[in-house]
Amino acid sequence: MRVESTVLSISWIPIESVQGALRKTFDRGVTHYDTPPPDHIEHIATVYALRDRDAFRFANVLCGWVEVENGRIVDSGLADSSELVMGSTTVRVAQVGATFRAISLPVLRPEPSVGADSVTFVQTVGGCTGAPLPRPVPHAPFVQWRAPKVWTTLALTIHADGRSQVELSGASAFPRHWVYGPDGRLALKSGLTDQKSWVAHSFGDRTPWGAQDSSVLVAAAETETERQLSAQIMRQGQSPTIRRLSTGEVVTRQGEPGDELYLLLDGVLGVEVDGERVGEVGPGAVLGERALLEGGRRASTLVALTPVRLAVARADVVDLRHLKEVARTHGWSEE
């Protein structure tokens, strides 16, 4: 019996992840931000359709198979569809009339880890823009002309009983990376984009094509209702207030009054109840809804586990039904 499985990641640039001088190139139209990818990618053809619409920067497609006899794996391999899908973004420099296309780097595939009842395939893909990005860096030769590299490293494990899982085992600190599981649904996200670190370090030996990969802070994907609320918050009549916090800062304290709703744009927050850590949430999570539904008192303490960026909104900009649904996923009951 053959068991096949496909997982993938899509890397894209949300507007809130770009800062400083690099943001000016986006705001001036030299390049563009990306809208969020879909929640569900049922077929590989969708990836190519998104690429043709210039909807992402690059994708890592990993397709594996195993042959199972009498409950044991006897053969395995990768399908030809396992590859880097580089986005079609062009960077236009109007002053000189130049168009620079992205540069693809070689796909890296270490030997699979093969056992009697599971096989793990690993694949790293990535590249960089063809446009130069002159900048000082803290490593020799202390000046870089080429753009920093971007990449993701996916691990796909297929079991003899038909189960399979995906892991984002490494990635560049920029841009945002979304990972889709074997069922095609959004499963994981990179929890933090760090443009400053990416610009300073993502070249030479500090990439998978040099001497090292980079670990990545991974967060579970938020619920569909939270994504609907996110759109409402970010598309309200006026731009929401953006709040930035450093690691260790407190967003809310349990029991204190509060009338604001939060959308976590970047970073990871710890959720504490009665002094105990009960969970962690990443980009896309909607928070603070319990106080709005229960008379203005915070139900938990939220602490920044990394630098974070939050969009702050009023309750009247969102659908109350969606707000209640999010609260239910966080353990709230109307009884």
ABEGO torsion letter per residue (X at the ends): XBBBBBBBBBBBBBAAABBEAAAAAAAAGABBBBBBBBABBABAAAAAAAAAAGABABBBBBBBBBBBBGGBBABBEBBAABBBBBBABBBBBAAAGBBBBBBBBBBBBBBBBBBAABBBBBBBBEEBBABBBBBBBABOAGBBABBBBBBBBBBBBBBAAGBBBBBBABBBAOBBBBBBBAAGBBABBBABBBAAAAAAABBEAABAABABBBBBBBBBBBBAAAAAAAAAAAABABBBBBBBBBBGBBABBBGBBBABBBBBABEBBBBBBGGBBAEBBBBGBBBGAAAAAAGGBBABBBBBABBBBBBBBBAAABBAAAAAAAAAAAGBBAX
